[in-house]
């Protein structure tokens, strides 16, 4: 069984406490590795290292930073299968999805390596003959990053790659459930020649490590992906130092199927959006709105395809739906389904815990479709984070847009239609940072990722991805 270590100032080391904890495979409930339980002392050491390394890394020519990152990209592709297996082992997603995650994680490194050479400033025409005006962009400083377990590798590179490209150093805290992917990535960073102290990995206590990152003035920015509740707490703490923050928080995505939609494509899209990663993504469809004239046929096709899905251990090649992350996740899914049924919803399929054919003793819940759902049910306004699709009906475009927007969240939304005019109107009316038009998987490294309202602030990916890691400095020179 593998024993992980922290990576601080270019050295692999145990936590100061000497404590370890078990990492569990959610498909089998078996311990697959042990990880160090770091605390504020380890975080402090990592901050010391990142602070000491910052100036040298920031002053390194962008082309040299890019070359190191290109080597990281190459090593990730060379180790694609090992990285994918680690993802499936620690958090349960099907191996085919894990391979896709490795590819997009590597692409984030590639994209940002290229963007490192395109951090441009400006020459500004002045009003005085003897003045020359410039605006230059410089790295914000050492960064603290905290990520969740549902995308344990792509979340790593979505934070670290733009930070490195901008010239920042970083202290990284992965989710306790999935430290292995981060450990593998940091080994790649070390092998690629990232200088010591530039990237630091601290595994362990979320509260103690997070609090240290937020209270130490040398950390100039926090980048966080997780729940809206925790994000708000971090923002309040960061406010004491006016520390820069970027937040990618919760979602409650609507998926709308208009009466003119291609039903087959809409059903396939609903499955791709809702059941990817067993419904454990912040952008997955949480509310499916179907026009009343096609609801019966849509539900029939949707149910038919969902019932054909293969459920089991994500390491098996033909599995399409893996476990949820732990028993607490199962309990939340159960509570949402039970509440909906109690208030009148009907279970079209699923609605129960599940034991795969292989008899795995993991945290499985059958993919579930609910009909007869209304706005009084928990599932209509709380993020389920599990494999449950509640199907609502609507009559008019105005009605469904109002319902779709009636939430504190604004991360992602999807809809299906053949009408170009409707597509334009609805895309502009939906209050979401990401909108997929006949596209259930719209996110890409080339596009900005982020939400409106209480789904966060700032954008990751695309040309905007480096912005939150850079400061703009104005220089006025008298000649």
N, C-alpha and C positions, 0 to 999 in steps of 0.2 A: 504494500500500500504506500502510495507516494505521500511524502511530508513536504508541504510547501513552506517557503520562507518569504520574508519581506525583502524588498529591494530598495536600499537606501544608500545614496552617495556611491553608486556603482558596485555595491557589495550585497550579496545574499546573506541574510542573517535572521535569526529567530527574534521573536518579540522580546522586549525587555522583561516582561512578566514571566516568560518561559512557558506560558499557557498555550494550549491548542484546543481546537474543537473539531467535531466530525462534520464532514461534507457528505450529504446524503443524495443518492440517486432517487429522484421522485418516482421513477417507474418501478423500483424494487424495494424501496425503503432501506436499502443497504448502504453502509458507509463505504465511500469510494476513495476518500483521501482524508488527511487531517491538515488543518490550516492554523497558522499562528493567530493568537488573539491579541492583536496589538491594541495600544491605548494611547493616551495623550503624550506619553514619553516618546513613543515611536514616531508619532505625528510631529512632535517638536524636532526630533532628529532629521526627519525628512524635510521640514521647512528650513532648518539650518542649511541643509545641502542644496535645496533649490535656490535659496537666497544667495548662497556663495557662488553658485554656477551661473546665475542669471546674466550678469554683465557680459561674460565671455561668450555665452550662447547668443545673446542679443546682437553682439557685434560681429559674429561670424557672418560672412557674406551669404546672402540668401541662396545663392547657387550651391554653396557648400551644405547648407541645411537641407536643401532640396535633394542633393545627391545622397545624403544619409537616409532620407525618407524613401527615396526610390529603392535603396537596398532593402529597407524594411518591407516595402511592397513586394519585392521579388521573393524574399524569404517567406512571407505569408503565403504566397501562391505555391511555393515549394512544399510547405507544410500544411497545405489545405486540408488533407484528410485527417491529420492528427488534430488540427484545430476544430474541425467539424465534429469529430468523435467526442472531444472534450465538452463541447456545447451540449450535445445530446445526452452525454453521461451525467452532467451536473444539473441540467434543467429540463431534460426530457423531450425536447422538441424532435420531430422526425428528422432523420439524418439528411434527407434531401433538403429540408428547410435549413438545416445547419450549414450545409455546403453553400447554399445561397447566402447565408449570413456571412460566411468567411469571405465570399467574393465581394460583397458590398463593403465589408470592413476594410478589405485591402484597397478597394476603389476609393474610400475616403482618404486613405494615406496617399494614393496616387494623385487624386485631385488636389489635395492641399500641398503636396510637394510642388506641383505645377504652379499653384497660386502663390506660393512663397516668393516667386520671382516677379510677381505682378502687384506688389504692394506699392502703389504709386502715390506721390505727393502732388502738389499743385504750385504753380507760379501764378500769383494774383496781381493783376494790374492795379497800381496804387494811384492815389490822388495827388501825391507829392512827387515832384520831379527827382528828388534826391533820396527816395526810399525804394527799397526792393522788398516785396512781400512774398512769403512762402508759407505753405502748410505742409508739414511732413507728418508721417505716421510712424509711430514707434510702439514696440510691445508694451502691454500694460504692466507686466511684471510677473512674478511667480503666481501660479494659478492653483487653486484647490478644486478637484473634480470628484463628484460623487455620482455613482451610476447604479441602476437597478439590475435585477437578475434576468429579465425576460429577453434581452439581447446582450448577452454577457461579453461578446467580442465587438460587435459593431458599435455598441455604446462606448467602448474603450477608445476606438479610433476616432469616433465622431467628436470626442472631447480632446484627445491628445494630439491628433494630427493638425488641426488648425492652430492649437497653442504652439506646437513646435514650429510650424510654418511661419507664424508671426514673430517668433523669437522669444517666446515665453518658456520658462521652466514650469514643472508641474509636480504636484503631490496628488496621487490618485488613490481613491478609496473605492474598491469594487463592492458589490453586494456580497454579504457573507455567505449566501447560498451558492454562489458561483465564482469562487476566486480563481479556479484553475485556468480559465480562459485568459484572465489578466496576467497570471504568472507566465503562461506560454508567450503572450505578446511581449512582456518585458524581457524575456529571454531573447526574443527576436530583436528588440530594440538594442539590447546589449551587443548581440552579434553583429548588428548593422553599424556599430560604432558610435552610438549616441554617447556623448561625453558623460562622465560621472556627475551625478547631482542634477542632471537636466530632467530626468524622469525618475520618479520615486513612487514605490508601491507600498501602501500601508493597508493591511488586512486586519479586521477585528471589530472593536466596539464602534458602532455607528455614532452613538451619542458623544463619546469621548474624543474620537478622531474628528468628527464633524465640528464639535464645539471648538476644538483647537484651531482648525482651519479658519473658522469664522472670527475668532477673537485675536488671532495673531496678526498684527498690522503689516507684517511682511508679505502676507498673502493678499494680493491686490484685486483678485477676482475669484468668484465662486461660480462654477458651472455645474448644474444639478439636473438630473432627470429622475422623476419619481412622482409621488402623489402631490396633489394640490395642497393638502393639509400640511405635509412636511415642508413643501416649498414656501408656504406662507411663513412658517416658523423661521426658516433660514433667512428669508428676506428681512424679517424683523431684526434678527441678530446682525445681519450685514449692515443694516441701516445705522448702527451705532458708529461705524467707521466710514460710512458712505462707500462701502466696498462694492465694486462692480459685480453684478449678478446676471447670469442668463439662466432661465428656468424653462424646462420642458416638462409640463405637468400633466394632470389627468385629462381624459377625454371621455366623450359620450356620443360617439359618432352616429349620425343618422345615415341610413342608406335608403334612398327613395327610388321606387320603381313606378314610373309613369305608365299610363295605359297604352302608349305607343311603343314601349320598349321591346327590344328583342328578348323574349322571356328566357330562352336558353342562356344567352349571355348574362342576363341579369341574375339568374340562379347561380351560374358559375361564379359570377362576381361576388354574390352574397356569401357563398361558401369560402371563397378565397379570403375575403375580408373578415368574416366572422370567425372562422375556425382555424385560421393560421395561428400556429403556436397555442392551440387550444383556447383561443379567444383571449390570450394574455398579452395583448398589445394595447398601447394607449390610443392607437388609431383604428382599432378594429370596430366593425359595425356593432353598435349596442342596441340600436333601434331600427327595425326594418319597416319602412312605410310602403305599403302596396296599394295602388288604386283599387277601389272597391270592385270595379268591373273585372279585374283579373286576379283578385286575391285567391279565389278558389283554385284556379289553375296553377298559379305561382306556388302556392303552398303544397299542392300535390307534387309538382316537379322538385321543389326544394326538399321535401320530406323524402322522396324517393332517392335522391342523390346522397343525402346525409346518412340515410340508413345503410347505404352501400359502403360507407367509409370504413377502412380498416383501423382499428384502435389497438394500441399496444406499446411496447417498449420502443422508443424512438431510434434505437440502434439497429432495429430490423428494417431492411431496405424497403419493404412494401407497406410499412405503417404510414398512415396519413394523419392520425391524431394521437398525440401522446398524452401523458398525465398533466395535471396542474401541479403547481410547484410544491404544495404541502397540504396538510390536513386543514389548516385555516382557510386555504383557498377553496377546498371542497366544501367546507362548512358555509362559506359565504355564498357559493353557487346554490347550495341546497336551500339556504334561507330565502334567496331571491325567487327560486322556483316555487317553494312552498307558499310564500306570500302571494305570488301571482295566482296560483291555483285556488288558494283560500278566497281570493277576491274575484274569482270567476273565470280565470284563464283556463284554456284547454291544452293538454299536452299532445301535440301531434306526433312527436317521437322523443325518446329519451326520458328525461325527468328522473334520473336515478343514478346512484353510484354504479360503477361498472368494474367487473373483473375480466381482463382480457383472456383470450383462449389459452395463452401460455400460463395463466394462473399467477401472474405477477401481483405482488402485494404492495402496489404503489397507490398513488393518489389519483385515481381515475374517476371521471364523471362522463356519462354518455352524452354525445352531442345532442342537444335538445332544441326543439322548436316549439314555441308557445303561440297559440292563436287566441283571439278574444281578449287581447290585452288592452288595458286602458291606463290613463295617466295617473290613477290613484295608486298604482302598484310600485313597489320599490324599484323594480327593474326599469321603470320608465324614467327615473331621474337619478339613480345611482349607477356608477360604473361597476358592472358585474365582474369583469376580468376572468371570464370563464366561458366554456362552450355552450352558451345559451343564446338563442336568437328569438326575441319577441317580435311577432308580426302584428303591426297596427294597420288599419285601413284609413283611407282619406278619399275625399271627393274632388277637391279643387286644388289648384296650384297654390293659391294664397293660403289655404288652410294648412297644407303640409309644410310650407316654408315657415309659417308661424310656429307650428309644432316643433319643427326641426331646430329652430333658433331658441326655443323656450328652455334654455339650460344655462347654467353658469359656465359651461365649457365651450370651447371653440377651437378645437384642434383640427379634426378632419371630418369631412362629409363626402358622401358619394351619391350619385344619382344616375339613372339610366333612362334615356329618351332618344328618339330618332329625329326630334324636332330641333333644328339648329337655333331658331329664335328662342324657344323655351330653354334650351341649354345655356344660352348667353344670359337670359334674364335670371334663371335660378342660380347659376354659378355666382353672379354678382350679388344676389340677395342673401345667400347663405353666409352667416357670420362665423366663418371658419378660416383658419390659416392655410389649410390644404383642402382642395376640392377636386375629386375625381369625377370626370364626366365620362360615363361609359368606361370607367377605369377604376377597378377595385384595388389596384396596387400602384398608386401614383407617385410614391416617394422615390427619389433618386438622388445620388450624390451631387448632381448638377443643379438641383433645385433647392430653394430655401425651405427648411423644415422648422415649423414652430406654430404656436397657437395664438388665438385671440382670447379676450376675456380672462377667465381664471385658468386657462390652459397654459399660461406661461408668458414669457417675454424674451425677446431676442430670437434669432434664427440660426440654425445650424445647417451646414451644407451650402453648395452653390457659391456664387461670387460673394454673397453676404456672410459666408461662414467665418471669415477672419475678422469681421468688423468688431465683434465684442472682445477680441483679444488685442486690439490696437487702440492707442490714444492718438488724437490729432493735436499736433503742436503748431502754433502760429509763430512765425519768426519775421520780425520787421527790422530791416537793416538800413541804417543811414549811410550813404556813400559820399 
